[in-house]
Structure formats: C-alpha cells, structure tokens
Amino acid sequence: MLYQSTRSEHRVSDTAAILEGIAPDGGLYIDPKLAERPFDWQGCLTLPPLGMAERILSHLLPGFANMGALVRRAYEGKFESEELTPLRKVGDDFVLELFHGPTAAFKDVALSMLPQLVTAARGQEGVKDRIVILTATSGDTGKAALEGFHDVEGTGILVFYPDAGVSPVQKAQMVTQAGTNVKVCAVRGNFDDCQTGVKRAFAALTGDALPAGCRLSSANSINIGRLAPQVVYYFIAYAELVRRGEIALGDKVDYVVPTGNFGDILAGYFAKLMGLPVGTLVCASNANRVLTDFLETGVYDKRRDFLKTASPSMDILVSSNLERLLFLASGGDTALVADCMRKLSAEGVYRFPEEAMARIRGDFAAGCCNEEDCLKTIGRVWKELGYLCDTHTAVAMKAAQDYKCAQKADRKTVVLSTASPYKFPAAVLKAIGGNTEGDEFAQMERLAEIAGVPIPRGLRGLKERPVLYRDVIDADAIVEYVRQQLN
Ligand SMILES: *Cc1c(COP(=O)(O)O)cnc(C)c1O
C-alpha cells in the first residue's frame, strides 16, 4: 500500500490509485516515502529515453508488472523524435520541447502512458467494469486524453471543455475526435467551472449511484498516473546536459515551468526527491497569478477575477496539485491539508503555516508574466535568438529572465516548453509582427511560411475534418450529463 490520500490515512496500492484517480475523501494519492526510498538516479541517466522512462516509472509505480512493455507501447512510433523531448539551446538557456507527441502539447507525454497504466491496472486488479475517464480540460488535456483513450478496450472517455475558453484549434482538435468510446461536451463557464462540475460528478456518482458495470476515473493531473510519466523528462534534460558537457554530473540545474494545475512542476519536485540534482523550480504563472501570490505570501486566495489570457492552458485559479505539495511540505499533516482544502472550497481562501512555507521556498521560486510581456517575449526571442515559442512557453521564458536577473547563482537553466507555437497561431503571429488576417487555420499556414518549420502532423487538415460533437451545457448540469452517458 504505497499510496496514501493527502487528506487522511486512507491507503491503496499504486494500481488502485490509478484506477480510482481521486481518493474517496477527496484527497489526492501520494507516496509519502518517495524521498526515502533509494533510487539509482545516476545509473538511470546513462539509459536511452525509453529505458529511463521504464526505470523511473517502475520506481514510482512498482506494482506494475512489465513496465518496459507498457512504455514501449505508449511511446514507440507516436512521438516525432526518438529523444521524446528534445533539448534545444536557445541563447544561454535550454528549452526542453515537450510537444512532439500526437496532439502537439506536453500533455501527450503523460496521456500516452496513462491508458497503458489504466488497462494494465484493470487487468492486474481483476476489474471487469468499464473504466470511464472523466476529464475537465482547459484545452490541451482533453485532446491528449482523447488521443490516448479512444478505442482502448475496457475504457470510455468523456471530456468537458469551457465553451469560450479554448482556442479554435484546440476546439477543432477535440470535436473532430473519432472513436467508439468517446464523448466531448462544451460547458458554459470557465475551466474552474468544468473542473468543479467534474469533481462533483466523481463525488455524486459512487456506489449505488453508478450504473452497474462501470466506474469512473480521471485523466486530469489529480491522477498519479498522469504525474509519474512527467518525472521522466526532467531526467532526460539533465542527462542531455551531462552528455553535451554543459554540466558535470551532480551540478544543480534550475527548471522553469509554465504552470497551471501544478502537475508539471510537481513532477520536477518528485525528480528532486528521487535524487536528481534539481536546483530551484521556478513556478511561472500568467496574469492569473494565484500561485505567485501564494508563494510570496503563504495565502492562497482564489477570490479574484478569472482572467482569460493568451496562455489559456494556464488560466486556473484552483491549482489542484498544490495539495500534494502542501502534504509533503507539512510532513504529511493530513488534518492540516484537509482543513486548508475545506477552507478553500467554503471560503475561497486559506493560509499555510510559515514554517512549511519556508520549506516550500527552499525548493520553489515564483515568477509571473502579464499579457503584454508574454507577446513581447515571443517577439524578442524570435528576433534576437531565432527561436519561435508559444504563449505558454513565453510565460516561462520571461520568468526565467526575471529569475536570473534577481539571482547571482550561475546555474544552467532549462525552460520547459509545453506547446507548439502552431497551437496558438494568432497570438504568436501578432507577437512577431506577422499578418493576423483570416482564421486560426490560415494563420497557422502563414506562421509556417515565416518560421520555415512544418506544421505538426496532428494539426494539419483540422479544418476539413467533420465536427462530431455539438452539445453545450451549463456547469451544474455536468453530473446529470455524465449519469446519462453512463447508461
Ligand atoms: C496544461 C498546460 C500547462 C500547465 O501544466 P500544469 O501541469 O497544469 O501546471 C502549461 N502549458 C500548456 C500548453 C498546457 O497544456
């Protein structure tokens, strides 16, 4: 029973944690002993990317038989590059490109693996029920989950996205998804409304309320099976820096992470707990700076306007995975975590104790980038360094720049790049002074001409594909909608 809820002593095996997604008490599953269990991180660095993935995932999820086969099935032939996540030198820094999977967003790294973990867990646990994946998406998770789960035997997938909160490209990617076990639905509201509705559905549809023969699970980063695969690319980047002679083995490296739900950056913290010499993890937020304020003040306060920005996948006010960090930073104080989460849901605000905040600040720094600086950064990086980045990556680029200005430490910096610039062509074109006429699909073509880099496979010909889903519902109708789909 390696995994424990962040809100109680409730424990389950890793396979069960992945099938359940979220603990019955509303907490998130975590391995409280991760930092104590020995891991040969140095031995891991000499392996090729898929070998590294096998070692790391076997350590995080030791209950799975045959992890090597699962890893190969998840990644082989699906990513454009054998390196999986190529590391590019851009100016003095390094950009880790996480977007070379089937949907051109970093979520592919985790969501290619999750269906393998879910089906393997189902087999090992002897579960006959169909596992229905419920997902709230700010744009990228939805498509990556659909790509991962469509037509996977024994599973179903149901995706909710904010009607006016995703880009036309993101929407087209989702509503054109074929598959016999797939359903996609728009919600009137923002991402937090979708996420809250989905959490309500999980809470309401348990036991007798669930139709026979099915169970629910999650593809959001509340599922530990989403986080575990993300740990791998922190190692890939580090190994690459050693291999190129940019650092010596053991040197610390700072990672700057464009953050929304705190999943990606938390995976970096897991890598650190496993021994990887991670220096500071810089949490880069857009104008929805709820995490910046939390790291600075120790007060998490979601009572503020939800801003729609050019980096929509980071437009989040309730950052779910922070709960796991609260658990670790408080030394596993489940009562404290449960109390904070109760306050957040009832009052919209909580304060985290100062000693624990000090511990968090030892590992994490905060950076924030407003809309104007986001576009300016894309323009500057393109003009000065010849590198085209998307709006999310730009937020991290700006945070990296600010962090380095403020620090004296002369460490190598890796900026995580979470999406292809072609996913957000309007903003990127505007930023580099290109002509923004026409729809996003025309803009994508124009961007390709300017940049001279081909449009990723998964984004080509999107406009011509038939639209398969047209439902639009209110957020408080999500539970009922799910119930109907399960019958
Ligand atoms: C999801 C997403 C993020 C934020 O990642 P979290 O794990 O939620 O912090 C950043 N950029 C892009 C492009 C994303 O899709």
The ligand as an ORCA input file, in Angstrom:
! r2SCAN-3c Opt
* xyz 0 1
  C      -1.564     22.038    -19.073
  C      -0.626     23.011    -19.640
  C       0.199     23.786    -18.813
  C       0.124     23.726    -17.302
  O       0.557     22.489    -16.765
  P       0.132     22.079    -15.284
  O       0.638     20.702    -15.113
  O      -1.362     22.171    -15.245
  O       0.757     23.061    -14.361
  C       1.087     24.642    -19.416
  N       1.163     24.760    -20.760
  C       0.383     24.046    -21.583
  C       0.490     24.241    -23.047
  C      -0.518     23.132    -21.056
  O      -1.286     22.417    -21.876
*
